[in-house]
Amino acid sequence: MEIKERILSLIENAPQLNKAAFYSDPYVEKTVEELHRRWEQANYEGEPIDYATPDELNRLLELAEYYVRLPFWKAYKIVKERTEKGSAKSD
């Protein structure tokens, strides 16, 4: 299985809180923004993940594997802390 498909499969099949923890990871947030920028520059051809470098893909895979293995309580705690930190920034 190609690395892009592995990442997408892991995240798509993860429980909602694990997905939220993955997508709220600072590296993932920054990378997803950058991939969307590259995708836009390419006139939205393919998918955003198609524009990731090999290093970005490897890091995203590491993070996906980490977050999908988290127990429910730990994923919840991460999401809660990041959400509270995010709302504190906007206050």
Buried (B, 14 or more C-beta within 10 A) or exposed (E): EEBBEBBBEBBEEBEEBBBBBBBBBEEBEEBBEBBEEEBEEEEEEEEBBEBBEEEBBEBBBEBBEEBBEBEEEBBBBBBEEBEEEEEEEEE
